[in-house]
Amino acid sequence: MRLEITELHPEPVIGRSHPDAAGNRFGFECGRAFKHAGRTVIFTTECFDEPKTACSRLAIWTSDDGLAFRRHSTIVETNYDWHDTTSFRMAPWQPQPVFDAATDRWHLFHVAYSRKPGASVPYNMHGRTARLESLTPGWAGLLGPYVDRGFVELIGPRGDWEGPGNEVGFYPYRMDDGWCAFFGGNTVPEEVGDNQHFFGVGLARAASILGPWQRLAERNPVLLDPTFVENPVVDRLAPDLFVAVYDGATEGGIAYALSADGIDWGAEQVMRWASAPAWLKAPRTPLGLLHEQGNAYTLYFTAFDGLFPDGFVEPWWHDGFGNVGLARVRLV
C-alpha cells in the first residue's frame, strides 16, 4: 500500500502575494488542515518578522472552496522578548487542534519556545508543549476562541536523542484504547553550526487527552528515517491503517509512513512529483490528509521558495518565503 500524488496545484493557495499575508515577511510553516461545515480550515505558524522564526504567531485561515483562502484570526503570538529563556512564551509554533469526544472540546496543542540558555541567537530555541482548549463545545468550537490550559505533562525516562531542543513537536491521535502522540526532539546545541544533528520523534501514551503522557521509552526514538523526522501529522484512514505525513527533509516529494496499529511504524516512504513549479524549491511540512471520496485525498503542505527579495535573513534553513501548497493524493 502506498500514497501517490496525482496532481500538484500550480500556484500556492496562500503565498507571498496574498493580500491577507501583507506584513508576513517569511511565510508559513507547520500546522493542520480540516474540512468543517463545508469549509476548509488551516491552522498554521506565521513567521511574520525578525528575528526570523522567533517572531511568530499562530493563525487560522478558511476557504469555501479549498482554493481561495482568507485569514480568519490570530490564536496566540510571540511575547516579543528575544532574551526569554524561561517562560516558553517567546515563539509559538506548530498548532495542532484535536477534537476529543469525552470532553466535547477542541484541544489545540502547540510548541511553546524560549531561547536556549547560552544561545547566541534567538532562533536557537528549546520548547515545551502548550495546550489550549476551545470555549465552545462540539465541533463548532474549531474556530475558537481558545483558552490557555498550561503545559503538557510528559513523564517517563527522557532519551538522550531528545537533546537540548527538549520538546519540539507534539501531535496526539486517537486509538481504540486511549491516545497516542508523536513528540519531537533534536540534538542542536547552544551554538548552531553546520554539523549534522539528529532530529527525531518518539511516542507517548495517555488514557485521556488531558494526560499525563507517558513516554514509550523502550520504543523511542521511532526511526521512520535515521536522521531527520519533524512534525508528524497522523490520520487514521481505516481501522487497520494509520498514516503519518511529516517533514523528512525530502527533495521532490512528501515523506510519510504507515502503521497497522498506530504503534509499530514502517520505514519512510515518499510520494513524489514529476516536476515542481518555481515557488516550490523545498517542501517542508504537510498539514494532514483530507478525505475527498473513495481513495482520493487532498494534502496541504508548506514549502520554501528560496527567494530573498530584501536580502538574506538568518537562519539559513528557513529558505525564503514559506508558501502553502496543495496536492491531490491517491491511496494505492
Helices and strands as residue ranges (DSSP letters): E 3-8, G 19-21, E 28-36, E 39-47, E 56-63, E 69-77, E 91-100, E 105-115, E 125-134, G 139-143, E 146-151, E 154-155, G 160-162, E 170-175, E 178-186, E 199-206, E 213-215, G 217-219, E 230-238, E 241-247, E 253-259, E 269-272, E 282-293, E 296-304, E 322-331
